Amino acid sequence: MKHSLTLIFAFFASSLFAQNTIELGDAMSPKATLEQVAWIAGSWRGEAFGGQIEEVWTPPFGDSMMGSFKLVNNGKVTFYELCQIKAQNQTLILRLKHFDGDLIGWEEKDESMEFPLVRLEKNKAYFDQFTFELVSENQLNMYVVIRDIGKTEEVEFKYFRY
């Protein structure tokens, strides 16, 4: 059965709309390198969507950083994401693909969700409606804009290094 990311997030998310994310709009992505976001690398855990979340990012290697996300509810994996931050055309792009607990893909096999880089600040990387923020050496926050049937929310994920 095909799942919709929007519906899953809308079902679990509480209203946390804030201004931690920005849209690219018609602007061009700024020049950037993977080394400028290497601080995202690490093993991170937190709580969201009524369960435990885990996100692991590798340091830059080749032309990308590789990431994975896992949501566990009641001891079972609810869904996974496979992620990359890729150096492309002298800027960065964040890509995600979603899978259920049995690795059945949500997006079509040749599709992924894409979030172009909007802006970089010290310890903050703004992709289109998706922000990484290094709060401290041991805390990483992420903010994601979720839209569902006329409703827009910004969901905060708080991760702690393990």
C-alpha positions in Angstrom: 0.0 0.0 0.0 1.4 3.4 -1.0 1.8 5.9 1.8 1.8 9.6 1.5 4.5 11.5 3.4 2.2 14.4 3.8 -0.6 12.4 5.4 1.8 10.5 7.7 3.4 13.7 9.0 0.0 15.5 9.3 -1.4 12.6 11.3 1.5 12.6 13.8 2.6 16.2 13.9 1.4 18.8 16.3 1.1 22.4 15.3 4.6 23.9 15.8 4.6 26.4 13.0 7.5 28.9 13.4 10.0 30.6 11.3 12.9 28.2 11.3 12.6 27.3 7.7 12.6 29.4 4.5 11.6 28.9 0.9 14.0 29.3 -2.1 11.2 30.7 -4.3 12.6 32.0 -7.6 16.1 32.7 -6.1 19.2 30.7 -7.1 20.9 28.4 -4.6 24.1 30.0 -3.2 27.5 28.5 -3.8 28.4 26.0 -1.2 30.6 23.0 -0.4 30.0 19.8 1.6 32.7 20.9 4.0 30.5 23.8 5.0 27.8 21.3 6.3 30.2 18.6 7.6 29.0 19.4 11.1 25.7 17.5 10.4 27.7 14.2 10.4 27.1 12.0 13.4 24.7 9.6 15.1 21.6 11.3 16.5 18.5 10.2 18.5 15.4 11.8 19.7 11.6 11.5 20.1 8.9 12.5 17.6 5.7 11.2 16.2 5.0 9.2 19.4 8.1 7.2 19.1 11.9 7.2 19.0 13.8 8.6 16.0 17.3 8.0 14.8 19.3 9.9 12.2 22.8 9.0 11.1 24.9 11.2 8.7 28.3 10.3 7.3 31.0 12.9 6.8 31.6 14.2 3.2 33.0 11.5 1.0 33.0 11.7 -2.8 30.4 14.3 -3.8 27.9 13.7 -1.0 27.0 13.0 2.6 24.8 10.0 3.2 22.0 10.0 5.8 19.4 7.6 7.1 16.4 8.2 9.3 14.3 5.6 11.3 11.1 6.0 13.3 10.4 3.3 15.9 6.9 3.0 17.5 6.3 0.3 20.1 9.5 -1.5 19.2 8.7 -1.7 15.5 10.0 0.4 12.6 7.3 2.6 11.2 9.3 4.1 8.3 12.8 4.8 7.0 14.3 7.6 4.9 17.4 7.3 2.9 19.0 10.8 2.4 21.8 12.5 0.7 23.3 16.0 0.7 24.9 16.2 -2.7 27.4 18.7 -4.1 25.9 19.7 -7.5 26.5 22.7 -9.8 28.7 24.5 -7.1 25.8 24.3 -4.5 24.1 21.6 -2.4 20.9 19.7 -2.7 19.2 17.6 -0.1 17.3 14.5 -1.4 15.1 12.0 0.5 13.4 8.7 -0.3 10.9 7.1 2.1 10.3 3.4 2.8 8.0 1.6 5.1 9.2 -0.8 7.8 9.7 -3.5 5.2 11.7 -1.3 2.8 8.8 -0.8 0.4 9.3 2.6 -1.3 6.8 5.4 -1.0 7.9 7.4 -3.9 8.1 6.0 -7.4 11.4 4.2 -8.0 12.9 7.1 -10.1 11.6 9.9 -7.9 12.8 11.5 -4.7 12.0 14.6 -2.7 14.4 17.4 -3.3 15.2 20.4 -1.2 17.7 22.9 -2.8 20.0 25.0 -0.6 18.6 28.4 0.3 21.2 29.8 2.7 24.1 28.8 5.0 24.9 30.4 8.4 27.3 29.3 11.1 25.8 26.0 12.3 22.7 26.4 10.2 21.9 25.0 6.8 18.6 26.2 5.2 17.3 24.0 2.5 14.0 24.8 0.9 11.6 24.3 3.8 14.0 22.0 5.6 16.6 23.4 8.1 19.5 21.8 10.0 20.7 23.6 13.2 23.6 22.5 15.3 22.6 23.8 18.8 25.6 22.3 20.5 28.2 19.6 20.0 25.6 17.2 21.3 22.3 18.6 19.9 21.1 18.9 16.4 17.6 20.3 15.5 15.8 19.9 12.2 12.8 21.8 11.1 10.6 20.6 8.3 7.5 22.3 6.7 4.6 19.9 6.3 1.6 20.8 4.1 -1.7 18.9 4.1 -5.1 20.0 2.7 -4.7 23.8 3.3 -2.8 23.4 6.6 0.9 24.2 7.0 3.0 23.2 9.9 6.7 23.4 10.8 7.7 20.3 12.7 10.8 20.4 15.0 13.0 17.4 15.5 15.4 17.5 18.4 18.3 15.1 18.2 21.0 14.3 20.7 24.3 12.7 19.8 24.8 9.1 21.0 
